[in-house]
């Protein structure tokens, strides 16, 4: 698991004013809450006083209050009220907790879990412009958890060769041969456009069965991923003028479990009464994927290239894995073995930008990492692609 990246923490509607919301990401706990101006705050969930969970507390004005002794923390992580000391008390300088930048996009709350200053952070990915084109595209939303490692799960999404064997409604075992196409480098990932054999018309049902009742030879698919946000875009075109886009962002809960936030936009049958059918189809496909990925070994990635026999059809997954290895080499991998060994006796937290600005006086220790840090990674990655960092990972 890697720090210094954007991760989706929640659906925007989950964060309501006046109510703390707890979530686990990268093996650590966080509290989110919405302030009076509508913005979302994200803090480490462990109170620096006696270790209580802030997400089990309450919101007081624009602060979050600990349920144990009522200590209040601002959205910036500063303690500004200790009830037992009285209203006129001088608050100790070290009573601060880590606070993380947030952005809302696609009605999702993205959190930057790391300490990079703003100029070294990449933008939140913009891989779903159709989300805002509500006159011609209809979008459904799905959130689910999988008992699978985030890296293994994301590689599965980028693997087009598995479709013929795993998916019942859009796979085609009769013609599983992969059609190769050149990969295109983006600022923070890779994209490709491929054709694959279309499934038989009899495999489709419901509105898709009606609209695709005639046999087709090929389906054109655009595929793009971004290591920023650990997300991807899959855009099949069934026939001219009829397509859908599935956007998914994966957030590691811990090394063994992943929470994925999925949006699917379609430019056909955009009436709301067709939403449930598309949600059911998506759930069926995800269940088929999880049934395979939850049993692969080794369970935790990334796996060394030398320890798997990869072929040409695996090149999208390979480029993603290479990016993950580079992020590990940048020194951003959490030493989770150390964290797990000390979990019951020591509090570690993901370092925040404020901790970088002033590294002194923090109660909780910054999480141990496995390597020496190189904090210009995102900048270098964008420069390699020939694209400015502020262009993000958009299509």
KALINQUI-V672319 format. One line per field, one symbol per residue. psi: psi as a letter, one per 30 degrees, with the letter a starting at -180 (. if undefined). burial: 1 if it has 16 or more other C-alpha atoms within 10 Angstrom, else 0. Layout:
BEGIN
psi->???
burial->???
END
This chain:
BEGIN
psi->kkahlkkkelkeffjkkgjkkkkkkgglklkklklfgflkkklkfjkfdggljefgblkjbglkkkfeggkkklffgkkgkjefflfgkjkkegillkkkklkkkhhkjkkjiagklefgkllkkigiffefifffkkklkkklkkikkeeeeeeeffjfffeffekffgljfeifkkjklkkkkaegblllklklkklkeffklbeeeefhfkklelkkkkkklkfkfillkkikjelkfjllkkkkkkkkeaffkkkkjkkjkkglhgkfffeeeeeeeeeeeeeeeefeefglkleklkkkffgkilaefgeeeeeeeeeeeeeeffggkkifeeeefgeffkkllkkleeeeejflgkekkkkklflkkjggeeeeeeeefgkkeffahl.
burial->11111111111101101111111111111111111000011111111100011111111001111110011111111111110000000000001111111111100111111111000111111011011000001111100001111111111111111111011111111001010000101111111111111111100100010011000000111011111111111111110000111111111111111111111111111100001001100100100011001100001111000000000011111111101110111111110100100000001111111110000001010111110000101110110000101011111
END
